[in-house]
Amino acid sequence: MLAGMCRNIRVLYNFQPPTTETEIRAAALQYVRKVSGLNAPSAADQEAFDRAVAEVAASTERLLGVLKARAPVRTREGEQAKGRARWAARKLRQV
């Protein structure tokens, strides 16, 4: 059973300004690193690793392009503030 999403993988949907190709590729790279267990693949695995990142990025772009938002648009600043609040709450629980 999965406990929850990795905290390093960010929400990319429903942002103003819209999510960039760079952000999508960074998320795809993070995902492939996570599932492969490799931060940097060997030369023998580099082609497969790069292809996986490209495929995940392309799938993510297609998904983001067809979703229909019902929630208010997110801003990066608002998401950062929420993250800081979650971090502060975790720190308080540790005390």
C-alpha positions in Angstrom: 0.0 0.0 0.0 1.3 3.4 -0.9 1.6 5.9 2.0 1.5 9.0 -0.2 3.1 10.9 -3.0 6.8 11.7 -2.7 7.2 15.2 -1.4 9.7 16.0 -4.1 7.2 15.5 -7.0 5.3 18.8 -7.5 1.8 19.4 -8.7 1.9 20.8 -12.3 -1.7 21.2 -13.1 -3.9 24.3 -13.1 -1.2 27.0 -12.7 -1.1 30.6 -13.7 1.1 31.2 -15.6 0.9 27.7 -17.1 3.4 25.0 -16.4 6.5 25.2 -18.6 8.2 22.5 -20.6 11.2 22.9 -18.3 9.0 22.2 -15.2 7.4 19.2 -16.9 10.8 17.7 -17.9 12.2 18.3 -14.4 9.2 16.4 -12.9 9.7 13.6 -15.5 13.3 13.3 -14.6 12.5 13.2 -10.8 9.9 10.5 -11.5 12.3 8.3 -13.6 15.1 8.8 -11.0 12.7 7.7 -8.2 11.3 4.6 -10.0 14.7 3.5 -11.4 16.6 4.2 -8.2 19.3 5.9 -10.3 20.3 9.5 -9.9 22.7 9.3 -12.8 22.5 6.2 -15.1 25.5 4.3 -16.4 26.6 4.9 -20.0 24.9 1.5 -20.8 21.6 2.7 -19.4 21.7 6.4 -20.5 19.7 5.9 -23.7 16.9 4.0 -22.0 16.9 6.5 -19.1 16.7 9.5 -21.5 13.9 7.8 -23.5 11.9 7.2 -20.3 12.2 10.8 -19.3 11.1 12.0 -22.7 8.1 9.5 -22.7 7.0 10.6 -19.2 7.3 14.2 -20.1 5.3 13.7 -23.3 2.6 11.8 -21.4 2.5 14.5 -18.8 2.1 17.3 -21.4 -0.8 15.3 -23.0 -2.5 14.8 -19.6 -2.2 18.4 -18.6 -3.6 19.5 -22.0 -6.8 17.6 -21.6 -7.7 18.0 -17.9 -10.6 20.2 -17.1 -10.1 22.3 -13.9 -12.9 22.8 -11.4 -10.7 24.2 -8.7 -9.3 27.8 -8.5 -6.1 28.4 -10.5 -2.9 27.9 -8.4 0.0 30.2 -8.3 3.6 29.2 -7.6 3.7 31.7 -4.7 0.6 30.3 -3.1 1.9 26.8 -3.4 5.2 27.9 -1.8 3.3 29.4 1.1 1.4 26.2 1.6 4.6 24.3 1.6 6.2 26.5 4.2 3.1 26.2 6.4 3.3 22.3 6.1 7.0 22.5 6.9 6.3 24.6 10.0 3.5 22.3 11.2 5.9 19.3 10.9 8.5 21.1 12.9 6.0 21.9 15.6 5.0 18.2 15.8 8.6 17.2 16.2 9.1 19.4 19.3 
